[in-house]
């Protein structure tokens, strides 16, 4: 006896996936767009229903072994929930009443169950799905199968069978057989079509295959699989006997390849094509699944597609979970690396910085001097060194206190840093009241010019301190030297510059002395100078 078969699925699912954003967007649709959406869903549902009904009617197969309109209903409800139910109900009623010759009341009851099934299925999917995506977690795949496939099909098949029993056109003893066939038909339609539609429409997204876009080999595998499927299921019985039915299950291998190398969307599109071609070919008496070889040809087709689809969904879920775990691990490693680098930079900065003045300390400056000396030797370029020693700094500490001395050192560091702006220079505190400036690429003449600027800036500055209304005046003695051909190490430059400082102090302080000879001056031998 003829009886109609329909299906649908679910309500909108709030989760931070593209499906959620689209569902929320539909919540703000205007009435006109909502009507248009229902019209499009109704046309697609009714069109597929009419095509499937007329095709399977030729073979006397009712209910349809795979009812693809059920996949349309599932996607419609996952996308917009109850908002597109009017379109589904109208399409279901039209197919049942006009095409399948159901009575008015029977068609209405069947269409009501076809509307409730999708909503119930989507409710369960929403309860079971993870927040990160439907097809990117095994939990999400299970939620889709349990809700949008099984529960949806159970409601539609149960309601439809009950409607036929109430109408009196179906014997009670045939109810179980009809309900089970109906359930498998609707579940198959959702299982085979809904994921492909959802992926193509962007209702759900899955990560692409690792690396870049699909290469030529991947595209060839996809095209060759589609062509091979069409060829195998177009073989007439004499030639089809050459292909063992078990061999057709090897199509799982290229479907797996497409899943892993391209995307789940491409794999499920290929899978939908395989399911349609295999079903049509088998019903037409073509291909390897024939009654003489296989007890139930359509069941064999269904098992093949279920195997491929389950394999593709499970693979993508596992792959997505692994990729997310790897991404989280990489993110954690990057964050840890950044934290270690920041901490290392902070420790290095502290190790190289003078705590009082904030400029480079003695160790840092001497390392810079050694590196600059080696570079100047390699490049044959000039190098100048300026050493600055504050005059009579100890009396300042004794008369105004160490706090005032610290403030004075900080002010001198700031003054010198301002004078060094625009110079290729390294500046540091060698200790106590002694500072030094290193000038790569500059000779002693340029160093002397800079030193004079430093001396004048300090001499004209008024140093003010807390609780002291009288500003202090300070001066500095500066020694300048440059790189000589006979210099064997950076220490020789430092010794000459230090000797030039002693000469400046010996000649009255508050002056700049340039020294380009290595002999120790007589004034330093006397060791009778107070710095």
MIROVO-638020 format. One line per 3 residues: number of its first residue (from 1); for each residue x, y, z of C-alpha. Coordinates in steps of 0.25 Angstrom, whole numbers, padded with zeros to 4 digits, always signed. Layout:
NUM = X:Y:Z  ... .
***
This chain:
1 = +0000:+0000:+0000  +0005:+0014:-0003  +0008:+0023:+0009 .
4 = +0016:+0036:+0009  +0029:+0038:+0016  +0034:+0052:+0021 .
7 = +0044:+0058:+0031  +0051:+0070:+0037  +0060:+0074:+0049 .
10 = +0062:+0083:+0060  +0062:+0097:+0066  +0073:+0107:+0065 .
13 = +0085:+0104:+0073  +0092:+0114:+0082  +0107:+0112:+0081 .
16 = +0119:+0120:+0077  +0119:+0114:+0063  +0114:+0120:+0050 .
19 = +0101:+0113:+0052  +0098:+0121:+0064  +0101:+0135:+0058 .
22 = +0092:+0131:+0046  +0081:+0127:+0055  +0082:+0140:+0063 .
25 = +0082:+0148:+0050  +0069:+0141:+0046  +0063:+0145:+0059 .
28 = +0064:+0159:+0054  +0058:+0156:+0040  +0047:+0165:+0034 .
31 = +0034:+0159:+0031  +0037:+0159:+0016  +0050:+0152:+0018 .
34 = +0043:+0142:+0027  +0032:+0139:+0017  +0043:+0138:+0006 .
37 = +0051:+0128:+0014  +0039:+0119:+0017  +0035:+0120:+0002 .
40 = +0049:+0115:-0002  +0049:+0104:+0008  +0035:+0099:+0003 .
43 = +0040:+0099:-0011  +0052:+0092:-0009  +0045:+0082:+0000 .
46 = +0034:+0080:-0009  +0042:+0079:-0021  +0051:+0068:-0015 .
49 = +0039:+0061:-0010  +0032:+0061:-0023  +0045:+0056:-0031 .
52 = +0047:+0045:-0021  +0033:+0041:-0020  +0031:+0040:-0035 .
55 = +0044:+0033:-0037  +0042:+0022:-0026  +0027:+0021:-0031 .
58 = +0033:+0015:-0044  +0039:+0003:-0036  +0027:+0002:-0026 .
61 = +0035:+0006:-0014  +0028:+0013:-0003  +0032:+0018:+0006 .
64 = +0044:+0023:-0001  +0057:+0016:+0003  +0064:+0029:+0005 .
67 = +0055:+0042:+0006  +0065:+0054:+0003  +0054:+0064:+0007 .
70 = +0056:+0060:+0021  +0070:+0066:+0020  +0065:+0079:+0016 .
73 = +0055:+0080:+0028  +0067:+0077:+0037  +0075:+0088:+0031 .
76 = +0064:+0098:+0031  +0061:+0095:+0046  +0075:+0096:+0050 .
79 = +0077:+0109:+0043  +0064:+0116:+0048  +0056:+0107:+0057 .
82 = +0041:+0109:+0057  +0042:+0121:+0048  +0043:+0112:+0036 .
85 = +0033:+0102:+0041  +0021:+0108:+0033  +0029:+0105:+0020 .
88 = +0032:+0091:+0024  +0017:+0088:+0028  +0012:+0094:+0015 .
91 = +0022:+0086:+0006  +0019:+0073:+0014  +0004:+0075:+0013 .
94 = +0005:+0078:-0002  +0013:+0066:-0005  +0005:+0056:+0003 .
97 = -0009:+0062:-0001  -0006:+0065:-0016  +0005:+0055:-0020 .
100 = +0003:+0043:-0010  -0012:+0044:-0010  -0014:+0044:+0005 .
103 = -0027:+0049:+0011  -0028:+0063:+0016  -0027:+0059:+0031 .
106 = -0017:+0049:+0029  -0008:+0059:+0021  -0010:+0069:+0032 .
109 = -0006:+0059:+0043  +0006:+0054:+0035  +0011:+0069:+0033 .
112 = +0009:+0072:+0047  +0018:+0061:+0051  +0028:+0065:+0040 .
115 = +0028:+0079:+0047  +0030:+0074:+0061  +0041:+0064:+0058 .
118 = +0051:+0074:+0053  +0048:+0083:+0066  +0050:+0071:+0075 .
121 = +0062:+0066:+0068  +0069:+0080:+0069  +0065:+0081:+0083 .
124 = +0073:+0069:+0087  +0084:+0073:+0078  +0085:+0086:+0085 .
127 = +0086:+0078:+0098  +0097:+0069:+0094  +0105:+0077:+0085 .
130 = +0118:+0084:+0090  +0120:+0099:+0089  +0131:+0098:+0078 .
133 = +0124:+0092:+0067  +0115:+0081:+0062  +0124:+0073:+0053 .
136 = +0137:+0077:+0060  +0135:+0068:+0073  +0131:+0053:+0074 .
139 = +0121:+0059:+0084  +0115:+0068:+0074  +0114:+0056:+0063 .
142 = +0107:+0048:+0074  +0098:+0059:+0077  +0095:+0061:+0062 .
145 = +0092:+0046:+0060  +0084:+0045:+0073  +0075:+0057:+0071 .
148 = +0075:+0062:+0056  +0075:+0048:+0051  +0069:+0037:+0061 .
151 = +0059:+0046:+0069  +0055:+0054:+0057  +0052:+0041:+0049 .
154 = +0045:+0034:+0061  +0036:+0046:+0063  +0032:+0047:+0048 .
157 = +0031:+0032:+0046  +0023:+0030:+0059  +0014:+0041:+0056 .
160 = +0012:+0037:+0041  +0009:+0023:+0044  -0001:+0027:+0055 .
163 = -0008:+0036:+0045  -0009:+0024:+0035  -0015:+0015:+0046 .
166 = -0025:+0026:+0050  -0029:+0027:+0036  -0032:+0012:+0035 .
169 = -0024:+0010:+0022  -0013:+0002:+0029  -0015:-0011:+0037 .
172 = -0010:-0011:+0051  -0001:-0023:+0049  +0006:-0015:+0038 .
175 = +0009:-0003:+0047  +0023:-0007:+0052  +0028:-0011:+0038 .
178 = +0023:+0002:+0032  +0028:+0011:+0044  +0042:+0004:+0044 .
181 = +0043:+0006:+0028  +0039:+0020:+0030  +0049:+0023:+0041 .
184 = +0060:+0018:+0033  +0056:+0026:+0021  +0055:+0039:+0028 .
187 = +0068:+0036:+0036  +0075:+0033:+0023  +0070:+0046:+0016 .
190 = +0075:+0054:+0028  +0088:+0046:+0030  +0092:+0047:+0015 .
193 = +0088:+0061:+0011  +0087:+0070:+0023  +0102:+0070:+0027 .
196 = +0105:+0074:+0012  +0095:+0085:+0012  +0099:+0090:+0025 .
199 = +0114:+0091:+0021  +0111:+0097:+0008  +0102:+0108:+0014 .
202 = +0112:+0111:+0025  +0102:+0107:+0036  +0114:+0098:+0041 .
205 = +0128:+0100:+0038  +0140:+0090:+0040  +0154:+0094:+0039 .
208 = +0161:+0091:+0025  +0171:+0081:+0022  +0185:+0084:+0028 .
211 = +0194:+0092:+0019  +0189:+0100:+0008  +0177:+0098:-0002 .
214 = +0175:+0085:-0009  +0186:+0081:-0019  +0184:+0075:-0033 .
217 = +0185:+0061:-0027  +0174:+0063:-0017  +0165:+0069:-0028 .
220 = +0168:+0057:-0037  +0165:+0047:-0026  +0151:+0054:-0023 .
223 = +0148:+0054:-0038  +0153:+0040:-0041  +0144:+0035:-0029 .
226 = +0132:+0042:-0034  +0135:+0036:-0048  +0138:+0022:-0044 .
229 = +0125:+0022:-0035  +0117:+0026:-0047  +0123:+0016:-0056 .
232 = +0122:+0004:-0046  +0107:+0007:-0044  +0104:+0009:-0059 .
235 = +0109:-0005:-0062  +0099:-0015:-0068  +0097:-0028:-0061 .
238 = +0107:-0036:-0070  +0118:-0026:-0068  +0114:-0023:-0053 .
241 = +0117:-0037:-0050  +0132:-0034:-0051  +0131:-0025:-0039 .
244 = +0129:-0032:-0026  +0120:-0024:-0017  +0130:-0024:-0006 .
247 = +0140:-0017:-0015  +0130:-0005:-0015  +0132:-0002:+0000 .
250 = +0147:+0001:-0004  +0141:+0015:-0008  +0142:+0018:+0007 .
253 = +0157:+0020:+0004  +0156:+0032:-0006  +0145:+0038:+0003 .
256 = +0155:+0037:+0015  +0166:+0044:+0006  +0156:+0055:+0002 .
259 = +0152:+0057:+0017  +0167:+0058:+0022  +0173:+0065:+0010 .
262 = +0162:+0075:+0006  +0150:+0077:+0015  +0138:+0070:+0021 .
265 = +0129:+0078:+0012  +0136:+0073:+0000  +0136:+0059:+0005 .
268 = +0121:+0059:+0009  +0117:+0065:-0005  +0124:+0054:-0011 .
271 = +0117:+0044:-0001  +0104:+0050:-0005  +0107:+0048:-0020 .
274 = +0111:+0034:-0017  +0098:+0031:-0010  +0089:+0037:-0021 .
277 = +0097:+0030:-0032  +0097:+0016:-0024  +0082:+0017:-0021 .
280 = +0078:+0021:-0035  +0087:+0011:-0042  +0083:-0001:-0032 .
283 = +0068:+0002:-0034  +0070:+0002:-0049  +0076:-0011:-0049 .
286 = +0090:-0007:-0051  +0103:-0008:-0043  +0108:-0019:-0034 .
289 = +0097:-0019:-0024  +0087:-0028:-0031  +0077:-0038:-0025 .
292 = +0084:-0050:-0031  +0097:-0046:-0023  +0092:-0038:-0011 .
295 = +0079:-0042:-0003  +0075:-0027:-0001  +0082:-0018:-0011 .
298 = +0076:-0005:-0005  +0081:-0009:+0009  +0095:-0012:+0003 .
301 = +0095:+0002:-0003  +0090:+0008:+0011  +0101:+0001:+0018 .
304 = +0112:+0006:+0009  +0107:+0020:+0010  +0106:+0019:+0026 .
307 = +0120:+0013:+0027  +0126:+0025:+0018  +0118:+0036:+0025 .
310 = +0121:+0031:+0039  +0135:+0029:+0036  +0136:+0043:+0030 .
313 = +0129:+0050:+0042  +0137:+0042:+0052  +0150:+0045:+0045 .
316 = +0147:+0060:+0044  +0143:+0061:+0058  +0156:+0054:+0063 .
319 = +0164:+0062:+0054  +0158:+0075:+0058  +0160:+0071:+0073 .
322 = +0174:+0068:+0070  +0177:+0081:+0063  +0170:+0089:+0074 .
325 = +0179:+0082:+0084  +0191:+0085:+0076  +0187:+0099:+0074 .
328 = +0185:+0101:+0089  +0198:+0094:+0092  +0205:+0103:+0082 .
331 = +0198:+0115:+0088  +0202:+0111:+0102  +0217:+0109:+0097 .
334 = +0217:+0122:+0090  +0211:+0129:+0102  +0221:+0122:+0111 .
337 = +0232:+0126:+0101  +0228:+0140:+0101  +0227:+0140:+0117 .
340 = +0241:+0134:+0118  +0247:+0144:+0107  +0240:+0156:+0115 .
343 = +0246:+0151:+0128  +0259:+0148:+0122  +0259:+0162:+0116 .
346 = +0255:+0168:+0129  +0266:+0161:+0137  +0276:+0165:+0126 .
349 = +0272:+0179:+0127  +0273:+0179:+0142  +0287:+0172:+0141 .
352 = +0292:+0183:+0131  +0285:+0195:+0137  +0290:+0204:+0148 .
355 = +0280:+0204:+0159  +0282:+0219:+0162  +0283:+0226:+0149 .
358 = +0275:+0216:+0140  +0287:+0216:+0130  +0296:+0205:+0126 .
361 = +0305:+0200:+0138  +0320:+0197:+0138  +0319:+0183:+0133 .
364 = +0309:+0186:+0122  +0318:+0198:+0117  +0331:+0190:+0117 .
367 = +0324:+0179:+0109  +0320:+0189:+0099  +0334:+0195:+0099 .
370 = +0340:+0181:+0096  +0330:+0178:+0085  +0332:+0192:+0079 .
373 = +0347:+0191:+0079  +0346:+0177:+0072  +0337:+0183:+0061 .
376 = +0346:+0195:+0059  +0358:+0186:+0057  +0350:+0177:+0047 .
379 = +0344:+0189:+0039  +0356:+0198:+0041  +0347:+0209:+0046 .
382 = +0350:+0220:+0057  +0345:+0219:+0071  +0345:+0229:+0082 .
385 = +0344:+0228:+0097  +0340:+0239:+0107  +0341:+0238:+0122 .
388 = +0335:+0248:+0131  +0338:+0250:+0146  +0331:+0260:+0154 .
391 = +0339:+0270:+0162  +0339:+0270:+0177  +0327:+0261:+0178 .
394 = +0331:+0255:+0191  +0330:+0269:+0198  +0316:+0270:+0192 .
397 = +0312:+0257:+0199  +0318:+0261:+0212  +0311:+0275:+0213 .
400 = +0298:+0272:+0207  +0296:+0257:+0209  +0296:+0244:+0201 .
403 = +0282:+0247:+0196  +0287:+0260:+0190  +0298:+0252:+0184 .
406 = +0289:+0242:+0178  +0280:+0253:+0172  +0292:+0260:+0166 .
409 = +0297:+0247:+0159  +0283:+0245:+0154  +0283:+0259:+0148 .
412 = +0296:+0258:+0142  +0292:+0245:+0135  +0280:+0252:+0129 .
415 = +0288:+0264:+0125  +0298:+0255:+0118  +0287:+0246:+0111 .
418 = +0281:+0259:+0106  +0294:+0263:+0100  +0296:+0250:+0094 .
421 = +0283:+0250:+0086  +0287:+0249:+0071  +0300:+0242:+0074 .
424 = +0303:+0227:+0071  +0307:+0225:+0085  +0307:+0216:+0097 .
427 = +0306:+0223:+0111  +0308:+0217:+0125  +0313:+0219:+0139 .
430 = +0326:+0213:+0142  +0324:+0215:+0157  +0323:+0226:+0167 .
433 = +0323:+0239:+0160  +0330:+0234:+0148  +0322:+0233:+0135 .
436 = +0327:+0229:+0121  +0322:+0230:+0106  +0326:+0221:+0095 .
439 = +0325:+0227:+0081  +0327:+0216:+0070  +0330:+0222:+0056 .
442 = +0335:+0235:+0062  +0350:+0239:+0065  +0356:+0247:+0076 .
445 = +0353:+0261:+0070  +0338:+0257:+0070  +0339:+0252:+0084 .
448 = +0346:+0264:+0089  +0334:+0273:+0083  +0324:+0264:+0090 .
451 = +0332:+0265:+0103  +0332:+0280:+0103  +0317:+0280:+0101 .
454 = +0316:+0270:+0113  +0325:+0279:+0121  +0318:+0292:+0118 .
457 = +0304:+0286:+0121  +0308:+0281:+0135  +0315:+0294:+0138 .
460 = +0303:+0303:+0135  +0293:+0294:+0142  +0287:+0298:+0156 .
463 = +0286:+0285:+0164  +0274:+0287:+0174  +0271:+0277:+0185 .
466 = +0260:+0276:+0195  +0260:+0284:+0208  +0272:+0292:+0202 .
469 = +0268:+0306:+0196  +0282:+0308:+0191  +0285:+0302:+0178 .
472 = +0298:+0295:+0176  +0308:+0296:+0165  +0316:+0285:+0159 .
475 = +0327:+0283:+0149  +0334:+0271:+0142  +0347:+0267:+0137 .
478 = +0347:+0259:+0124  +0357:+0251:+0117  +0356:+0247:+0102 .
481 = +0364:+0237:+0094  +0363:+0230:+0081  +0366:+0216:+0075 .
484 = +0381:+0215:+0072  +0388:+0205:+0062  +0396:+0199:+0073 .
487 = +0384:+0197:+0083  +0383:+0182:+0086  +0371:+0182:+0095 .
490 = +0359:+0191:+0099  +0366:+0193:+0113  +0377:+0202:+0106 .
493 = +0366:+0212:+0102  +0360:+0212:+0116  +0374:+0214:+0122 .
496 = +0377:+0226:+0113  +0364:+0232:+0115  +0365:+0231:+0130 .
499 = +0379:+0237:+0129  +0373:+0249:+0121  +0363:+0251:+0133 .
502 = +0375:+0252:+0142  +0382:+0262:+0133  +0369:+0270:+0133 .
505 = +0368:+0270:+0148  +0383:+0273:+0149  +0381:+0285:+0140 .
508 = +0370:+0291:+0149  +0358:+0283:+0147  +0345:+0287:+0139 .
511 = +0352:+0284:+0126  +0354:+0274:+0114  +0367:+0267:+0111 .
514 = +0370:+0258:+0099  +0381:+0248:+0100  +0386:+0239:+0089 .
517 = +0399:+0234:+0095  +0400:+0221:+0104  +0410:+0226:+0114 .
520 = +0406:+0228:+0128  +0406:+0243:+0130  +0416:+0249:+0142 .
523 = +0404:+0254:+0149  +0398:+0240:+0150  +0411:+0235:+0155 .
526 = +0411:+0245:+0167  +0398:+0239:+0172  +0395:+0252:+0179 .
529 = +0382:+0257:+0172  +0369:+0256:+0179  +0358:+0253:+0168 .
***
